Amino acid sequence: MKSIVRKLLVSGALVASSVAFAQADKVVMGVSIPAATHGWAGGVVYWANRTKGELEKQYPGIKVVVKTAGSAAEQANQIQDLQTVNKINTLVILPFESAPLTQPVAQIKSKGVFVTVVDRGLTDAAAQDAYVAGDNPGFGKVAAEFMAKELGGKGDIVILRGIPTVIDNQRVDAFNEVIKSHPGMKVLDAKHGNWNRDDAFKVMQDYLTRFKKIDAVWASDDDMAVGVQKAIEQAKRTDIKLVIGGAGAKGYVKKVMDGDPIVKANVTYSPSMIADAMKLTAEARVKGTSMPATTIIPSILITKENAAKYYFPDSPF
């Protein structure tokens, strides 16, 4: 009896496997992402191409086509080509911009293409089947909690914000909420560094001129943290005990690993979320199962103890 049950289980597994492979033969996935115009986007391109190979190996028969675009208009044209030329039935897209891509993506979806949107949400959620993104409130919260702990709940801090967006608001609001619970901590100022090294350098120069004592800086992005540290070094300031960036750039994760005296932590918001989105979408499409409408990837604190896990030296970011 046991051998019969075992044979049935094996038979069932083979049937399930053959069904999955049959489904894989039918899946043509287009992956549309911004070109590597800056560090984080370069990381997205790296992870998308790496995951393409992994998926085609994992699911024999699946076809993955990766396209990069240097503008919203180019991306809109590319997804049209993916549907008409490459005959995709699945699209994973990280929009260059939200508003200009909403209608083109909605048109693709109306033709029966399954759509997963990553990170930058569209202006109309009806244009997508699934959404995968990082935890932006968590990004701010985790950084603030570490800063408060490291400073013992006391100190003067400055903030460099990103580009004025909903994402930036979510991060900063969550950061400020934590800081408010520590009466001994004071935010001296918060200005937009636009997720840009040069802009961040100028903002930090201004802070250093105006404030004679700064205990910590929340740069809220690793590219901005580069500009912040450059300004600190040029000004030869020794009062700053902590600089926290974010997104897990390999250079900053390495600083944490190596015990940089003021870069003691980082927060994940990895470009590898494109890989997560591709894998979740491929599994659902190949197996014919449903995919959650929303998947939020947690923001995790990177310290010296776990930094090696988040260090990817081959990544451009």
C-alpha positions as MATLAB code, in Angstrom:
seq = 'MKSIVRKLLVSGALVASSVAFAQADKVVMGVSIPAATHGWAGGVVYWANRTKGELEKQYPGIKVVVKTAGSAAEQANQIQDLQTVNKINTLVILPFESAPLTQPVAQIKSKGVFVTVVDRGLTDAAAQDAYVAGDNPGFGKVAAEFMAKELGGKGDIVILRGIPTVIDNQRVDAFNEVIKSHPGMKVLDAKHGNWNRDDAFKVMQDYLTRFKKIDAVWASDDDMAVGVQKAIEQAKRTDIKLVIGGAGAKGYVKKVMDGDPIVKANVTYSPSMIADAMKLTAEARVKGTSMPATTIIPSILITKENAAKYYFPDSPF';
ca = [
       0.000    0.000    0.000;
       2.830    2.361    0.956;
       4.564    1.744   -2.376;
       1.345    2.540   -4.247;
       0.928    5.781   -2.282;
       4.564    6.630   -2.945;
       4.104    5.964   -6.689;
       0.992    8.151   -6.720;
       2.842   10.955   -4.949;
       5.751   10.711   -7.387;
       3.307   10.556  -10.283;
       1.488   13.600   -8.921;
       4.756   15.496   -8.569;
       5.683   14.638  -12.155;
       2.288   15.809  -13.395;
       2.634   19.066  -11.434;
       6.126   19.499  -12.845;
       5.034   18.836  -16.416;
       2.148   21.297  -16.019;
       4.596   23.931  -14.777;
       6.907   23.336  -17.738;
       3.924   23.446  -20.103;
       2.963   26.795  -18.596;
       6.556   28.011  -18.844;
       6.502   27.382  -22.594;
       3.661   29.900  -22.817;
       5.200   32.647  -20.663;
       6.890   35.504  -22.500;
       7.897   38.119  -19.941;
       8.913   41.630  -20.887;
      10.930   43.549  -18.289;
      10.928   47.313  -18.831;
      13.236   49.440  -16.671;
      15.023   52.808  -16.709;
      18.534   52.896  -18.135;
      21.503   53.098  -15.756;
      21.411   56.891  -15.428;
      22.569   56.771  -11.776;
      23.797   54.244   -9.224;
      20.499   52.767   -8.066;
      19.148   52.444  -11.610;
      22.407   50.755  -12.609;
      21.711   48.233   -9.873;
      18.218   47.633  -11.277;
      19.696   46.857  -14.716;
      22.246   44.488  -13.156;
      19.629   42.565  -11.148;
      17.158   42.392  -14.045;
      19.717   40.806  -16.388;
      21.016   38.474  -13.695;
      17.476   37.310  -12.869;
      16.607   36.805  -16.553;
      19.270   34.089  -16.711;
      18.171   32.531  -13.427;
      14.512   32.318  -14.483;
      15.244   30.876  -17.931;
      17.334   28.199  -16.220;
      14.759   27.523  -13.488;
      11.788   27.350  -15.867;
      12.878   25.789  -19.193;
      10.676   27.273  -21.906;
      10.069   30.685  -20.339;
      11.318   33.662  -22.356;
      12.425   36.891  -20.649;
      13.133   40.070  -22.635;
      14.819   42.965  -20.767;
      14.597   46.500  -22.186;
      16.058   49.715  -20.758;
      14.863   53.234  -21.552;
      16.421   56.665  -21.101;
      13.106   58.539  -20.895;
       9.422   58.015  -20.208;
       8.607   58.452  -23.911;
      11.167   55.827  -24.927;
       9.832   53.422  -22.319;
       6.249   53.901  -23.549;
       7.368   53.020  -27.091;
       9.361   50.030  -25.864;
       6.469   48.405  -24.015;
       4.354   48.787  -27.147;
       7.079   46.978  -29.114;
       7.329   44.280  -26.447;
       3.654   43.538  -26.969;
       3.512   43.747  -30.781;
       6.996   42.450  -31.748;
       7.996   40.159  -28.872;
       4.399   39.010  -28.215;
       4.751   39.266  -24.429;
       1.901   38.103  -22.231;
       3.559   39.274  -19.013;
       5.099   42.664  -18.197;
       7.246   43.653  -15.211;
       7.816   47.399  -15.331;
       9.629   49.932  -13.171;
       8.244   53.157  -14.670;
      10.648   55.940  -15.582;
       7.913   58.273  -14.373;
       4.466   57.453  -13.037;
       2.046   59.696  -14.919;
       3.378   59.360  -18.507;
       3.475   55.552  -18.283;
       0.037   54.986  -16.775;
      -1.962   55.102  -19.995;
       0.519   53.073  -22.103;
       0.613   50.358  -19.410;
      -3.192   50.388  -19.144;
      -3.398   49.794  -22.904;
      -1.034   46.805  -22.635;
      -3.099   45.377  -19.776;
      -6.325   45.806  -21.759;
      -4.853   43.453  -24.387;
      -4.565   40.642  -21.843;
      -0.995   41.173  -20.654;
      -0.417   40.506  -16.940;
       1.242   43.599  -15.443;
       3.463   43.869  -12.354;
       4.538   47.421  -11.487;
       7.687   47.928   -9.395;
       8.631   50.787   -7.038;
       7.216   53.860   -8.797;
       3.475   53.293   -8.741;
       1.243   54.355  -11.602;
      -1.304   57.130  -11.123;
      -4.115   54.608  -11.654;
      -3.756   51.281   -9.840;
      -6.322   49.748  -12.212;
      -3.575   49.694  -14.864;
      -1.736   46.935  -12.973;
      -2.370   43.417  -11.689;
       0.301   43.504   -8.985;
       2.596   46.000   -7.268;
       6.004   45.287   -5.693;
       7.911   47.972   -3.784;
      10.213   48.728   -0.902;
       8.932   49.837    2.488;
       9.367   53.616    2.358;
       7.908   54.411    5.812;
      10.043   51.575    7.187;
      13.088   53.106    5.464;
      12.720   56.279    7.528;
      11.661   54.537   10.727;
      14.564   52.067   10.825;
      17.138   54.837   10.230;
      15.660   57.056   12.953;
      15.482   54.238   15.492;
      19.155   53.392   14.967;
      20.162   57.061   15.145;
      18.233   57.597   18.374;
      19.813   54.522   19.933;
      23.320   55.447   18.787;
      23.006   59.012   20.142;
      21.381   57.918   23.391;
      18.237   59.874   22.561;
      20.081   63.233   22.554;
      21.600   65.350   19.798;
      21.215   67.854   16.976;
      20.587   66.351   13.553;
      20.144   67.526    9.963;
      18.211   65.832    7.168;
      18.817   65.652    3.442;
      15.598   64.838    1.623;
      15.290   63.302   -1.845;
      13.349   64.581   -4.845;
       9.961   66.004   -3.758;
       7.775   62.913   -4.156;
       5.260   60.823   -2.241;
       8.064   58.335   -1.559;
      10.224   61.053    0.010;
       7.301   62.302    2.126;
       6.656   58.795    3.442;
      10.287   58.333    4.422;
      10.685   61.711    6.111;
       7.327   61.573    7.931;
       8.221   58.187    9.407;
      11.699   59.403   10.397;
      10.305   62.507   12.099;
       7.688   60.477   13.948;
      10.425   58.480   15.682;
      12.517   61.568   16.453;
       9.511   63.281   18.067;
       9.399   60.510   20.657;
      12.889   61.562   21.827;
      12.641   65.065   23.368;
      16.421   65.291   23.606;
      16.802   65.128   19.826;
      16.346   68.167   17.602;
      16.079   68.420   13.793;
      17.967   71.591   12.870;
      16.852   71.622    9.228;
      15.673   69.407    6.353;
      16.442   70.343    2.747;
      16.164   68.519   -0.582;
      19.401   67.016   -1.885;
      17.424   65.334   -4.699;
      19.171   61.945   -4.314;
      22.156   63.597   -5.993;
      25.786   63.736   -4.793;
      26.513   67.278   -5.985;
      23.247   68.707   -4.638;
      23.829   66.953   -1.313;
      27.363   68.380   -1.125;
      25.971   71.926   -1.492;
      23.202   71.360    1.073;
      25.690   69.938    3.575;
      28.078   72.862    3.013;
      25.208   75.175    3.918;
      24.431   73.167    7.063;
      28.071   73.187    8.141;
      28.257   76.958    7.698;
      25.066   77.659    9.631;
      25.328   75.101   12.429;
      28.423   74.982   14.623;
      27.389   71.684   16.201;
      25.829   68.755   14.350;
      25.734   65.340   15.975;
      24.305   63.270   13.126;
      23.157   63.443    9.507;
      20.362   61.467    7.899;
      21.277   61.597    4.214;
      18.369   59.250    3.338;
      20.271   57.918    0.309;
      23.770   56.544   -0.314;
      24.497   58.823   -3.283;
      23.676   61.840   -1.093;
      25.785   60.404    1.735;
      28.827   60.574   -0.580;
      28.285   64.317   -1.026;
      27.671   64.754    2.703;
      30.918   63.048    3.699;
      32.889   65.027    1.121;
      31.576   68.289    2.608;
      32.369   67.154    6.154;
      35.915   66.170    5.194;
      36.562   69.453    3.357;
      35.289   71.454    6.333;
      37.415   69.307    8.679;
      34.502   68.980   11.096;
      34.948   66.456   13.900;
      31.677   66.973   15.786;
      29.584   64.704   13.532;
      29.306   61.233   15.041;
      27.022   59.529   12.531;
      25.993   59.665    8.864;
      23.215   57.339    7.707;
      22.464   56.992    4.017;
      20.287   54.225    2.639;
      19.550   51.772   -0.194;
      22.482   49.410    0.393;
      25.031   50.719   -2.129;
      28.016   48.366   -2.109;
      30.411   51.184   -1.225;
      28.434   52.070    1.872;
      27.801   48.492    2.904;
      31.594   48.028    2.672;
      32.086   51.060    4.923;
      29.802   49.448    7.504;
      31.662   46.130    7.158;
      35.036   47.830    7.573;
      33.994   49.774   10.679;
      33.940   53.339    9.282;
      33.799   55.559   12.408;
      30.746   57.555   11.298;
      29.084   55.134    8.840;
      27.902   52.566   11.351;
      24.710   51.439    9.614;
      22.707   51.494    6.408;
      19.118   50.655    5.476;
      18.063   48.387    2.619;
      16.055   49.667   -0.327;
      17.747   47.463   -2.798;
      17.498   47.629   -6.591;
      17.222   43.844   -6.277;
      13.479   44.452   -5.750;
      13.251   44.117   -9.554;
      14.547   40.559   -9.104;
      11.940   39.860   -6.420;
       9.204   41.174   -8.706;
      10.399   39.085  -11.657;
      10.614   35.909   -9.557;
       7.197   36.373   -7.933;
       5.591   37.116  -11.294;
       7.277   34.217  -13.086;
       6.255   31.729  -10.398;
       2.635   32.870  -10.497;
       2.473   32.806  -14.288;
       4.214   29.446  -14.707;
       2.186   27.734  -11.983;
      -1.050   29.473  -12.900;
      -1.502   30.777   -9.367;
      -2.600   34.196   -8.192;
      -0.127   36.869   -7.103;
      -0.761   39.254   -4.174;
      -2.037   42.641   -5.326;
       0.667   44.337   -3.253;
       4.028   43.044   -2.020;
       6.096   45.315    0.222;
       9.744   44.356    0.735;
      10.841   45.267    4.289;
      13.543   47.847    4.968;
      16.251   46.144    7.036;
      18.959   47.711    9.172;
      22.450   46.849    7.938;
      25.104   46.756   10.670;
      28.603   45.322   10.893;
      27.088   42.030   12.118;
      24.994   41.366    8.987;
      26.608   43.596    6.336;
      28.281   40.712    4.472;
      24.819   39.382    3.604;
      23.997   42.602    1.752;
      27.360   43.149    0.057;
      27.321   42.451   -3.699;
      30.737   43.490   -5.089;
      29.791   42.582   -8.681;
      26.828   44.962   -8.678;
      27.408   48.431  -10.161;
      25.532   49.859   -7.153;
];
